Amino acid sequence: MGSSSYVFSSSMGSSSYMISSSVASGSSFGSLSGSCGDDSQLECEGVCGCKVFREQAGFVSDGSGESNYAHDSFCEWMISVPNASSIELVFSFLDTEEGYDFVDIFQCESECCENATLLDSLSGSLFDVAVISSTGIMKIALRSDSVVSLRGFAASWRVLCSGMCDCGIFDGDTGVITDGSGDLQYAGDSRCEWIIAPPLASVIRLSFSFFELLPGDEVQVWECSDGVECFSKNLLESFSGSQSGESVVSSTGIMVLGFQTQSFSQGQGFEAEWAVACNGFCTCGVFEEDAGSLTDGSGPLADYMDMSRCEWMIAPPGASAIRLEFGFFETHQGDFVRVLECDDEFCSSSVILANIRGLQTGSEYVSRTGFMKVEFSSDGDTGGPGFEADWSVICNNYCACGTFRDQTGTISDGSGQLDVMDKSRCEWIIAPPRALSIELTFPFFETVGGDYVLVLECTDETCGSSTELAFLSGSQSGIRVTSGTGVVKLQLISDNDVQSPGFEANWQAFLPASGDCSCSWIQTNANSARQLDMGIAQSRDECIALVRSNCWWATIANFGGGDGAGSCYCQDGEERSVDESGRESCWLEEVPSSCDFCHCEWIRNNYNTEGELYVGDADSQQECIELVRRDCPWATIANFAGASGSGECWCQEGNDRTPDETSAYESCWIESVSEECSIGDCAWTAQGPAFAYTCSGSNPPVWHPGDGTCQCGPTYGATEPPFAIEGPEQRRTAQASSNRKLLQVEFQPLDRYARRAGMSSSGASSTVSSSSTYGSSTITSSFFSSLSSYGSSGGLYSSNIMSSIFMSSFMTFSFSGGLPLLPCDGCQNC
């Protein structure tokens, strides 16, 4: 056979290892000090347990056990099985000092092994490596130096069989077995056998993806309880003819496949996949109870095992929703638990609810199909404390459970003219966005026996923290229950005794009213030295919203409209002396938190990255929400990496709300954010040779400081755009915060504006490029000088200061395409 490499496919992937050794093919290997074929023939320097093996199958290792192999080892093992024509050796692991310590595998023509052919020389850290000898004699040699020693190796061997099959013993967690014929037909008189024996496995599942045999040809599947020798086999299934999608499960952790054909047969063959469904400490199974617990099985005093593969199926009859809650969870970083929502009890199709790892507490997941699968997988590195979880049916029988976010609505037990079914478990969450409180009224309520409805007041949608508001049973009418929070949970529980007519309930959510933005307004304009004009607000509350939305630095909302409309300014300062200015000031720190149109329950995670889109950097969570709403109508998540300031903003879509305290990103599900949370946008339009400002919509505008006019372009007061836009009716939009990048130079450097605009900058005399397809132009220092002309009175800086800042930062911008335009909506007489 000569030098060779062999590819072995398993759960670890496919790998091939080429020969790399100073021992040449055809060399005589080892010093023969005894008779050929006995243990004395073998070199054995080290604690190795050198031996000649003659069994049909078995295991061999470096002999070090839990320790590392010895320095300066030179050890040999021989596998010599009578009448064998081929031997397969499979290394479950190999861990040696790479490039210095080696395991060499040879094939021999005789037990004296005068002319050994090197098959492979392995070094480093490897898993599931297979080496095949084309003779019935194989020799293994370990050689190490005097510096570093590691775990060594462990391997299994078996005698291969006839036909086209690649027979062997497989100890991977997953894999594929076929008759070996590929696109051809299998051979007659084939005798093939495979042993699947992953370490510590307790359950193995084998599924046939393709099966087409001639009559009389057969595949048999056994399970063994006495090791890989399998002297005692229990026949699970026999297959012949044409099959599809058949599955077999071994509950012993060892499975054997036998393939036998008649001498004249030639057929299509078969393909089967196996997977470990349970090993380690786990007690896997299918659970049909309404409630129960599952754990990794390691208990409080031990860590779970490496390479664990465990799964549990939760499928209570009649369930339509199941909740799984982790009371304790701590795994090593490479180990994880996957929670799946399945379509049926076989989980033939599924949706991933969560991939959980690390340190968690109180995580909760719900399957809305009534079928849930939990999978646990650990790598070969370090174990961890593990996890404990409780499941319970939260919806079954007639109930239409769910989470409701409308301001008003009706729920019922779902039985209609019938009675509530026995053993009902139903749950409803009412969580309208921005709700301050919720009122429930029950026009009809009648339960009997041990049936009842529980009403809970919750702090958030998960209802991890709750207070009981009412325990309702018996026959009642006109019941009224009011919560002090914006989230309420209802639970219906019925026993297995007498059935009840049920109930109906209406809810109404109370949202923040105008008075909820109350503030101790003081008649003063003493802090006007540092202010920015926000234009006309229709009320004091709207002025607060404008200031909060547009001036992150402001501490004061300054309003001049009394009880009607008036001008609104962002201000900063602490002077509270009353004056005769006719203007009022509200210190924002006094405004209740309920006055927050952009409130969102941000969750620290970044698990919904598939198909995500980067939309620029944002200066706040609110700005990221608005960027996502503006640029990604498909997105359900605003993902932000700037919890302590500015950062990246991404559009995402998904529903994995698993907390990850190690993530630098936070996610907001924007369905819960009020539509009133808006910063606005603005557009230029080209109308023939002349240009005009066009502002549309009803979002708050960005005003020109000082003269109260709305400006849609970056020149702040120019009568026309500083560059041309090719083509009629072309328009571009940008974020209001981009506008503020130029106004508030003291707080945000200019290169941040350049980055938001899709350009790059590197300081003085920078050249900046944009990939925009709209026209081209060059803006020089004169452009920035024109910026200094804005608002010399009432502005943030004087013209000299502005000119100095801009000119010292950038001398020239050269770019292809137009500068993204700046925001302005709802303007009058723009």
C-alpha positions in Angstrom: 0.0 0.0 0.0 2.9 2.3 0.7 2.6 5.8 2.2 -1.0 7.1 2.4 -3.4 9.5 3.9 -7.0 8.7 4.9 -10.0 11.0 5.4 -12.4 10.2 8.3 -15.6 12.1 8.6 -17.3 12.6 11.9 -18.8 15.4 14.1 -15.4 16.9 14.2 -15.3 17.5 10.5 -13.2 15.9 7.8 -9.4 15.8 8.1 -6.6 14.2 6.1 -3.1 13.8 7.5 -0.1 13.2 5.3 3.1 11.3 6.2 5.8 13.3 7.9 8.4 11.1 9.5 12.1 10.4 9.2 11.2 6.6 9.1 11.0 5.6 5.5 8.8 3.0 3.9 10.5 -0.3 3.6 12.5 0.1 6.8 12.9 -2.5 9.4 11.4 -1.0 12.6 12.2 -1.9 16.1 14.8 -4.1 17.7 13.5 -7.7 17.7 14.7 -9.1 21.0 12.1 -12.0 21.2 10.1 -14.4 19.1 8.0 -12.9 16.3 4.4 -12.4 17.5 4.9 -12.2 21.2 5.2 -9.3 23.6 8.9 -9.7 24.0 9.4 -8.7 20.4 8.2 -5.1 21.2 10.4 -2.2 22.3 8.9 -0.7 25.5 10.8 2.2 27.1 8.3 4.0 29.3 5.1 3.3 31.2 3.2 2.1 28.2 1.9 -1.5 28.7 3.3 -2.7 25.3 1.4 -5.7 24.0 0.4 -7.8 21.0 -3.3 -7.8 20.4 -5.1 -10.6 18.6 -8.8 -9.7 19.2 -11.2 -8.8 16.4 -11.6 -5.4 18.0 -10.3 -3.5 21.0 -8.7 -0.4 22.4 -5.1 0.8 22.8 -3.6 3.8 24.5 -0.2 5.2 25.5 -0.9 3.7 29.0 -0.5 7.0 30.9 -4.2 7.1 32.0 -5.1 10.5 33.5 -1.4 11.5 33.5 0.8 12.5 30.6 3.1 10.0 28.9 6.7 9.8 30.1 9.6 11.7 28.6 12.0 9.8 26.3 9.4 7.1 25.7 9.8 4.5 22.9 6.8 2.1 23.0 5.3 -0.3 20.5 2.0 -2.2 20.2 1.1 -4.7 17.5 -2.3 -5.8 16.3 -2.1 -9.1 14.6 -5.5 -10.8 14.0 -5.6 -14.3 12.4 -7.1 -14.4 8.9 -7.6 -10.6 8.8 -7.0 -8.9 5.5 -7.4 -5.3 6.7 -7.3 -3.5 10.0 -8.7 0.0 10.9 -7.3 2.0 13.7 -9.3 5.0 14.9 -7.8 7.6 17.3 -10.5 9.0 19.5 -7.9 11.6 20.5 -4.2 12.2 20.1 -2.3 14.9 22.1 1.5 15.1 21.7 4.0 17.8 21.5 3.6 18.9 17.9 6.6 18.4 15.7 8.6 16.6 18.5 6.6 13.7 19.8 5.0 11.3 17.3 2.8 8.3 17.0 3.8 6.2 14.0 1.5 3.6 12.4 3.0 0.9 10.2 1.6 -2.1 8.3 3.5 -5.3 8.2 3.6 -8.4 6.0 4.4 -10.7 8.9 4.6 -10.6 12.7 8.3 -10.1 12.5 7.6 -6.9 10.6 10.9 -7.0 8.7 9.7 -4.6 6.1 7.4 -2.1 7.7 5.5 0.4 5.6 4.8 3.7 7.3 1.1 4.5 6.9 1.0 7.7 8.9 3.0 9.7 11.5 0.8 11.8 13.8 1.8 14.7 16.0 -0.1 17.5 17.8 -3.7 17.6 18.9 -6.0 15.5 16.7 -9.4 13.9 17.1 -11.1 11.0 15.1 -8.2 10.2 12.9 -8.4 6.8 11.1 -5.6 4.8 9.6 -6.2 1.6 7.5 -3.8 -1.2 7.0 -4.2 -3.4 3.8 -2.7 -6.3 5.7 -3.8 -8.1 8.8 -0.9 -6.8 10.9 -0.4 -3.3 12.2 2.3 -1.8 14.5 1.9 1.4 16.5 4.9 3.3 18.0 5.1 6.2 20.4 8.3 8.2 20.5 8.8 11.3 22.7 11.7 13.6 23.6 12.8 14.8 27.0 11.1 18.2 27.0 7.3 18.3 26.9 4.8 15.5 27.4 1.0 15.6 27.0 -2.0 13.4 27.3 -0.9 10.8 24.7 -3.5 8.9 22.7 -6.4 6.5 22.8 -7.5 4.5 19.8 -9.8 1.6 18.8 -9.2 -1.0 16.2 -11.2 -3.6 14.4 -10.9 -6.0 11.5 -12.5 -4.7 8.4 -14.7 -6.8 6.2 -15.5 -7.6 2.5 -17.3 -5.8 -0.2 -17.2 -2.0 -0.8 -17.9 -1.1 2.8 -15.7 1.1 5.0 -16.3 -0.8 8.1 -15.0 0.2 11.5 -15.7 1.2 15.1 -16.9 4.8 15.3 -16.7 6.8 18.5 -17.7 10.3 17.2 -20.9 11.9 18.4 -22.3 12.1 14.9 -21.5 10.5 11.6 -22.6 8.8 8.4 -22.5 5.2 7.3 -23.1 3.9 3.8 -22.7 0.6 1.9 -19.7 2.2 0.2 -20.9 1.8 -3.4 -21.4 5.4 -4.0 -23.0 5.9 -7.5 -22.3 2.2 -8.3 -24.1 -0.8 -7.1 -23.1 -2.7 -4.0 -21.2 -6.0 -4.4 -22.6 -9.5 -4.0 -21.6 -11.6 -1.0 -20.8 -8.5 1.0 -20.2 -9.0 4.8 -20.0 -5.6 6.5 -20.3 -4.5 10.1 -20.1 -1.2 11.9 -19.9 -0.5 15.6 -21.0 2.9 16.9 -19.6 3.3 20.4 -19.1 7.0 21.4 -17.6 7.3 24.9 -20.2 7.7 27.7 -23.1 7.6 25.3 -26.4 6.3 26.7 -28.7 6.9 23.7 -27.8 6.8 20.0 -30.2 7.6 17.2 -29.7 6.2 13.7 -31.8 7.5 10.7 -31.8 6.2 7.2 -31.8 9.0 4.6 -31.7 6.5 1.7 -32.4 2.7 1.6 -32.8 0.5 -1.5 -31.8 -3.2 -1.2 -32.7 -6.2 -3.3 -35.0 -8.9 -1.8 -32.9 -11.2 0.4 -30.3 -8.6 1.1 -30.6 -7.1 4.6 -29.4 -4.5 7.1 -29.8 -5.4 10.8 -29.4 -3.0 13.7 -28.5 -4.3 17.2 -27.8 -2.7 20.6 -25.1 -4.0 22.8 -24.7 -3.8 26.6 -21.3 -5.5 27.0 -18.9 -3.2 25.2 -17.6 -3.1 21.7 -16.9 -6.9 21.7 -20.8 -7.1 21.7 -20.9 -10.8 22.6 -24.6 -10.2 23.6 -26.6 -8.3 21.0 -30.3 -7.3 21.1 -31.8 -7.0 17.6 -33.6 -3.7 17.3 -34.7 -3.7 13.6 -34.2 -5.6 10.3 -34.6 -3.7 7.0 -34.8 -4.9 3.4 -36.3 -3.7 0.2 -37.2 0.0 -0.2 -37.4 2.2 3.0 -37.4 6.0 3.6 -36.9 8.0 6.8 -36.7 5.0 9.2 -35.1 5.6 12.6 -33.8 3.3 15.3 -32.7 4.2 18.8 -30.3 2.3 21.0 -30.7 2.9 24.8 -27.4 1.3 25.7 -25.0 3.7 24.1 -23.6 1.1 21.7 -25.1 0.2 18.3 -24.1 -2.3 15.7 -25.1 -2.3 12.0 -24.7 -5.5 9.9 -25.0 -5.5 6.1 -25.2 -8.9 4.3 -25.9 -9.6 0.6 -26.4 -12.7 -1.4 -23.7 -13.8 -3.8 -25.5 -12.7 -6.9 -26.9 -9.4 -5.6 -26.1 -5.9 -6.9 -28.4 -3.1 -5.6 -28.4 0.6 -4.8 -27.4 0.4 -1.2 -28.1 2.7 1.8 -27.0 5.8 3.7 -27.6 6.3 7.4 -26.7 9.0 9.9 -26.2 8.5 13.6 -26.0 11.0 16.5 -25.5 10.7 20.2 -28.7 11.7 21.9 -27.6 11.3 25.4 -24.3 10.8 27.3 -22.4 12.1 30.3 -24.4 12.6 33.5 -27.7 13.4 31.7 -30.9 11.6 32.1 -32.5 12.3 28.8 -36.1 11.5 27.8 -39.4 12.5 26.4 -41.6 14.3 29.0 -45.4 14.4 28.7 -46.2 15.9 32.1 -47.7 19.4 32.5 -44.7 20.5 34.6 -41.3 19.1 35.6 -37.6 19.8 35.9 -34.4 18.8 33.9 -30.7 19.3 34.7 -27.3 18.4 33.2 -27.3 15.6 35.8 -24.0 16.5 37.5 -25.5 17.5 40.8 -24.3 20.2 43.2 -20.9 18.7 43.9 -19.5 17.9 40.4 -19.1 19.6 37.0 -20.7 18.1 33.9 -18.6 16.0 31.7 -16.6 17.0 28.6 -18.1 16.1 25.3 -21.6 15.8 26.7 -24.5 15.4 24.2 -27.9 15.5 25.8 -31.4 16.2 24.7 -34.9 16.3 26.2 -38.2 16.5 24.4 -41.1 18.2 26.2 -44.4 17.3 24.5 -47.4 17.3 27.0 -50.6 16.2 25.2 -52.9 19.0 24.3 -50.3 21.7 25.1 -50.1 24.8 22.8 -47.5 26.7 24.8 -44.7 25.7 27.1 -42.5 27.8 29.3 -38.9 26.8 30.2 -37.2 28.8 33.0 -33.6 28.4 34.1 -33.2 28.8 37.8 -29.5 28.2 37.6 -27.2 28.3 34.6 -23.4 28.3 34.4 -21.4 26.8 31.6 -17.9 27.1 30.2 -17.7 29.4 27.2 -17.5 26.6 24.6 -20.5 24.7 26.1 -24.1 25.7 25.4 -27.8 24.8 25.8 -30.0 25.2 22.7 -33.8 25.6 23.1 -35.9 24.7 20.1 -39.6 25.3 19.3 -40.7 22.1 17.4 -43.5 21.5 15.0 -44.2 18.0 16.3 -43.0 15.4 18.9 -40.2 14.3 16.6 -39.0 17.9 16.1 -38.9 17.2 12.3 -38.7 21.0 11.9 -37.8 23.6 14.4 -37.0 27.2 15.2 -34.2 28.1 17.6 -35.5 30.1 20.6 -32.1 30.5 22.3 -28.5 29.4 22.4 -27.4 29.9 26.0 -23.9 29.9 27.4 -21.9 31.4 30.2 -23.5 32.7 33.4 -27.2 33.3 33.3 -30.0 33.6 35.9 -33.8 33.6 35.5 -33.7 33.1 31.7 -37.1 32.2 30.3 -38.3 30.9 26.9 -41.7 30.0 25.5 -42.6 27.6 22.7 -45.9 28.5 21.1 -46.4 25.2 19.4 -46.7 22.9 22.4 -43.5 21.1 21.6 -40.1 22.0 23.0 -36.7 20.4 22.6 -33.7 21.2 24.8 -30.2 20.2 23.7 -27.0 20.4 25.8 -23.5 20.2 24.2 -20.1 20.5 25.9 -16.7 20.6 24.2 -13.5 18.7 25.1 -12.1 21.5 27.2 -13.3 22.3 30.7 -16.6 21.3 32.3 -18.8 23.7 34.4 -21.4 23.6 37.2 -24.2 23.1 34.7 -27.9 24.1 34.8 -31.3 23.5 36.3 -34.5 24.3 34.5 -38.3 24.0 35.1 -40.9 23.6 32.4 -44.6 24.1 32.7 -47.5 24.1 30.3 -48.8 27.7 30.1 -51.4 27.1 27.4 -53.5 24.1 26.5 -57.0 23.0 25.6 -59.3 25.9 24.5 -57.2 28.9 25.5 -55.8 31.4 23.0 -52.8 32.5 25.1 -50.3 35.2 24.1 -48.8 38.6 24.8 -51.1 41.5 24.0 -49.9 45.1 23.4 -53.1 46.9 22.4 -54.4 49.6 24.6 -57.7 47.8 25.0 -59.0 44.3 24.4 -60.8 41.2 25.6 -59.6 37.7 26.6 -61.5 34.6 27.7 -60.9 31.0 28.6 -61.8 30.1 25.0 -64.5 27.5 25.8 -67.3 29.6 24.4 -70.6 27.8 25.1 -68.7 24.8 26.5 -67.0 24.4 29.8 -63.3 24.8 30.7 -61.5 21.5 30.1 -59.9 19.6 33.0 -56.2 20.3 33.7 -56.2 23.6 31.7 -53.1 25.7 32.1 -53.4 29.0 30.4 -51.6 32.3 30.6 -52.0 35.8 29.1 -49.6 38.8 29.3 -51.0 42.3 28.8 -48.2 44.8 28.1 -49.1 47.8 26.0 -46.1 50.0 25.3 -45.7 53.0 27.7 -48.6 51.9 29.8 -48.6 53.3 33.3 -51.4 51.1 34.7 -54.0 48.6 33.4 -57.6 48.1 34.5 -59.3 44.6 34.1 -63.0 44.2 34.3 -64.7 40.8 34.4 -68.3 41.0 33.0 -68.6 37.2 33.5 -66.8 34.9 35.9 -67.7 31.4 37.1 -65.4 28.6 38.2 -66.1 25.6 40.4 -64.1 23.2 42.5 -60.4 23.9 42.5 -60.4 26.0 39.3 -59.2 29.6 39.6 -57.8 32.7 37.9 -54.7 34.5 39.2 -54.0 38.1 38.3 -50.4 39.3 38.7 -48.9 42.8 38.5 -45.4 42.5 36.8 -42.4 44.8 36.4 -41.8 43.7 32.8 -43.0 41.3 30.1 -41.1 38.4 31.5 -43.0 38.8 34.8 -39.9 37.6 36.6 -40.9 39.8 39.4 -44.6 40.0 40.2 -47.2 40.8 42.9 -50.5 39.1 43.3 -53.4 41.4 42.6 -56.3 39.0 42.8 -57.1 35.3 43.3 -60.5 34.7 41.7 -62.7 31.7 42.0 -66.4 30.8 42.3 -69.2 32.8 40.7 -68.7 36.6 40.5 -69.7 39.5 38.3 -68.5 43.1 37.8 -65.0 42.3 39.2 -62.6 45.2 38.7 -58.8 44.9 39.2 -56.3 47.7 38.6 -52.5 47.3 38.4 -49.9 49.9 39.4 -47.6 48.9 36.6 -48.0 48.6 32.8 -47.8 44.8 32.7 -50.4 42.3 33.9 -50.4 38.5 33.8 -53.5 36.3 34.0 -53.3 32.6 34.7 -56.1 30.1 34.5 -55.7 26.8 36.4 -58.3 24.0 36.4 -58.1 20.7 38.2 -59.1 17.2 37.1 -62.5 17.3 38.8 -65.6 19.3 37.9 -65.5 21.5 34.7 -66.3 25.3 34.9 -68.1 27.7 32.6 -65.1 30.0 32.5 -64.6 33.8 32.3 -64.3 36.8 30.1 -62.2 39.9 30.9 -61.8 43.3 29.3 -58.7 45.5 29.7 -57.8 49.1 29.3 -54.3 50.5 29.5 -53.6 54.1 30.7 -50.8 55.8 28.9 -48.9 58.9 29.9 -51.0 62.1 29.6 -49.8 65.6 29.1 -49.5 66.2 32.8 -47.0 63.3 33.1 -44.3 65.6 31.8 -45.0 67.9 34.7 -42.1 70.2 35.8 -41.6 73.1 38.2 -41.4 75.8 35.5 -39.5 78.9 36.7 -40.0 82.3 34.9 -36.4 83.0 33.9 -34.2 83.3 30.9 -30.9 83.6 32.9 -29.1 80.8 31.1 -29.3 82.0 27.5 -25.5 82.3 27.1 -25.5 78.7 26.0 -28.6 77.8 24.0 -29.8 76.4 20.8 -33.1 77.3 19.1 -35.5 74.4 18.6 -38.2 76.5 16.8 -41.8 76.7 17.7 -43.3 74.2 20.2 -47.1 73.8 20.6 -46.8 73.3 24.4 -44.4 73.1 27.3 -44.5 69.3 27.0 -43.5 69.4 23.4 -40.7 71.8 24.2 -39.4 69.2 26.7 -39.6 66.5 24.0 -37.8 68.7 21.5 -35.0 69.4 23.9 -34.6 65.9 25.0 -34.6 64.6 21.4 -32.1 67.2 19.9 -29.8 68.5 22.7 -28.1 65.7 24.6 -26.0 68.3 26.4 -29.0 70.5 27.6 -30.1 70.6 31.2 -32.9 73.1 30.6 -36.0 73.3 28.3 -36.7 77.1 27.9 -40.2 78.0 26.6 -41.8 81.3 25.6 -45.4 80.3 24.8 -47.1 80.3 28.2 -50.2 78.1 27.9 -50.0 78.2 24.1 -47.4 77.8 21.3 -44.1 79.5 21.5 -40.4 79.4 20.9 -38.4 76.6 22.5 -34.6 76.6 23.3 -32.1 74.1 24.6 -30.1 75.7 27.4 -27.5 74.7 29.9 -27.0 76.3 33.3 -27.9 76.5 37.0 -29.1 80.1 37.4 -32.7 80.0 38.7 -33.3 83.6 39.5 -36.8 84.9 38.4 -36.8 87.7 35.8 -39.3 89.6 33.7 -38.3 87.9 30.4 -41.7 86.3 29.8 -39.9 82.9 29.3 -40.0 79.8 31.5 -37.3 77.3 32.2 -37.7 73.6 33.2 -34.7 71.7 34.6 -35.0 68.3 32.9 -33.8 66.4 35.9 -37.1 67.1 37.5 -39.2 65.6 34.7 -40.8 62.2 35.6 -39.3 59.2 33.8 -42.8 58.4 32.5 -42.3 61.4 30.1 -40.2 59.3 27.8 -41.5 58.7 24.3 -38.4 56.8 23.4 -38.4 54.4 26.4 -37.3 50.8 25.6 -36.3 47.8 27.6 -32.7 47.4 26.3 -31.3 43.9 26.6 -27.6 43.3 26.5 -27.1 40.8 23.7 -26.1 40.5 20.0 -27.6 37.1 19.0 -29.8 38.3 16.0 -27.0 39.2 13.6 -28.1 37.2 10.6 -28.9 39.7 7.8 -28.1 42.7 9.9 -27.3 46.1 8.4 -24.9 48.8 9.8 -26.6 52.3 9.6 -23.8 54.4 11.1 -22.7 55.6 14.5 -25.3 57.1 16.9 -24.8 59.4 19.9 -27.6 57.8 22.0 -30.0 54.9 22.2 -32.7 57.2 21.0 -30.8 58.2 17.9 -30.1 54.5 17.1 -33.8 53.8 17.3 -34.6 56.6 14.9 -31.8 55.5 12.5 -33.2 52.0 12.4 -36.7 53.2 11.9 -35.7 55.5 9.1 -33.4 53.2 7.1 -34.7 49.7 7.9 -38.5 49.3 7.7 -38.0 45.6 7.9 -36.0 45.7 11.2 -37.5 44.7 14.5 -34.4 45.5 16.6 -32.2 48.5 17.1 -28.8 47.2 18.1 -26.4 49.7 19.8 -22.8 49.5 21.0 -22.7 52.8 22.8 -24.3 52.3 26.2 -21.9 54.8 27.7 -22.0 57.3 24.8 -21.7 57.1 21.0 -21.3 53.8 19.2 -22.3 51.6 16.2 -25.9 51.2 15.3 -27.3 48.2 13.5 -30.6 47.1 12.1 -31.5 43.6 13.1 -34.4 41.2 12.9 -35.1 38.3 15.2 -36.5 37.3 18.6 -33.6 35.8 20.5 -33.8 37.9 23.7 -31.2 35.9 25.7 -29.2 38.2 27.9 -25.4 38.2 27.4 -23.6 40.3 30.0 -20.3 39.9 28.1 -21.7 41.6 24.9 -20.8 45.2 24.1 -24.1 45.5 22.3 -27.6 46.2 23.5 -30.8 45.4 21.7 -34.2 47.2 21.7 -37.2 45.6 20.2 -38.7 48.8 18.6 -42.3 47.5 18.5 -42.4 48.7 22.1 -41.2 52.3 21.4 -43.8 55.0 20.8 -44.2 56.3 17.3 -43.7 59.8 18.8 -40.1 58.9 19.4 -38.7 60.8 16.4 -35.8 63.1 15.5 -37.0 63.8 11.9 -35.3 64.0 8.5 -34.9 66.5 5.7 -34.5 66.6 2.0 -33.2 68.7 -0.9 -35.1 68.5 -4.1 -33.9 69.5 -7.6 -36.5 71.5 -9.5 -35.0 72.6 -12.8 -32.0 75.0 -12.7 -33.1 76.6 -9.5 -33.1 74.9 -6.1 -35.7 75.2 -3.4 -36.0 73.9 0.2 -38.7 71.2 0.6 -39.7 70.0 4.1 -42.4 67.4 4.6 -43.9 65.3 7.4 -44.7 66.3 11.0 -41.6 65.4 12.9 -39.8 68.2 14.9 -37.7 70.4 12.6 -34.1 71.5 13.1 -34.1 75.3 13.3 -31.6 77.9 12.3 -30.3 79.4 15.5 -31.1 83.1 15.9 -33.6 83.8 13.1 -36.1 80.9 13.7 -36.1 79.7 10.1 -35.8 76.0 9.1 -32.7 75.0 7.2 -32.4 71.8 5.3 -28.9 72.1 4.1 -25.4 72.0 5.6 -24.7 75.7 5.0 -27.2 76.9 7.7 -28.8 79.9 6.0 -27.5 79.8 2.4 -30.2 80.6 -0.2 -29.3 77.5 -2.3 -27.4 74.3 -1.8 -23.6 74.5 -2.0 -23.5 71.8 -4.7 -25.6 70.5 -7.6 -27.7 67.4 -7.6 -28.0 65.8 -11.0 -31.5 64.8 -12.3 -34.9 66.2 -11.4 -36.7 65.4 -8.2 -33.7 63.6 -6.7 -33.6 63.8 -2.9 -31.5 62.6 -0.1 -32.1 62.4 3.6 -30.0 62.3 6.7 -30.3 62.3 10.5 -31.0 65.4 12.6 -28.0 64.3 14.7 -25.8 64.8 11.7 -26.9 68.4 11.6 -25.9 68.7 15.3 -22.4 67.3 14.6 -21.5 70.7 12.9 -23.4 72.9 15.3 -22.0 71.5 18.5 -18.3 71.4 17.6 -17.4 71.8 21.2 -18.9 68.4 22.0 -18.5 66.3 18.8 -15.4 66.5 16.6 -15.8 67.1 12.9 -14.4 63.7 11.8 -17.5 62.0 13.5 -19.7 64.0 11.0 -17.5 62.9 8.2 -17.8 59.2 9.2 -21.6 59.5 9.5 -21.6 61.1 6.0 -19.9 58.0 4.6 -16.5 59.6 4.4 -13.2 59.2 6.1 -11.0 61.9 7.6 -7.5 62.2 9.0 -7.2 65.8 10.2 -5.8 68.9 8.5 -5.8 69.0 4.7 -7.7 65.7 4.5 -9.2 64.3 1.3 -12.6 62.6 1.8 -14.4 60.3 -0.7 -18.0 59.2 -0.9 -19.4 56.4 -3.1 -22.6 58.4 -3.8 -23.8 58.4 -7.4 -25.1 61.9 -7.2 -23.0 64.4 -9.1 -19.6 65.6 -7.9 -18.2 68.8 -6.5 -15.4 70.1 -4.3 -16.0 72.0 -1.1 -13.0 74.0 0.1 -12.3 76.0 3.1 -14.7 78.7 1.9 -17.5 76.3 2.5 -16.5 76.0 6.1 -16.0 79.7 6.4 -19.6 80.1 5.3 -20.6 78.0 8.2 -19.4 80.7 10.5 -22.1 83.0 9.2 -24.8 81.1 10.9 -26.4 82.7 14.0 -23.7 85.2 15.1 -26.4 86.3 17.6 -28.1 83.6 19.7 -25.9 80.8 18.2 -23.6 78.5 20.0 -20.5 80.3 18.9 -19.5 83.6 17.4 -18.4 83.7 13.7 -14.8 84.1 14.7 -14.9 81.1 17.0 -16.6 79.0 14.4 -14.2 80.0 11.7 -11.3 79.2 13.9 -12.6 75.8 14.9 -13.4 74.7 11.4 -10.3 76.1 9.7 -8.0 74.6 12.3 -9.7 71.2 11.8 -9.9 70.9 8.1 -8.6 73.0 5.2 -10.1 71.1 2.3 -12.7 68.4 1.6 -12.7 66.8 -1.8 -15.4 64.3 -2.5 -17.3 62.6 -5.3 -21.0 62.9 -4.8 -23.1 65.1 -2.6 -22.8 65.5 1.2 -25.7 63.7 2.9 -28.4 66.2 3.6 -29.4 67.3 7.1 -32.7 67.1 8.8 -35.7 69.4 8.6 -39.3 68.4 8.7 -42.6 70.2 9.4 -41.2 73.5 8.5 -43.3 76.5 7.5 -42.1 79.0 4.8 -38.8 77.1 4.4 
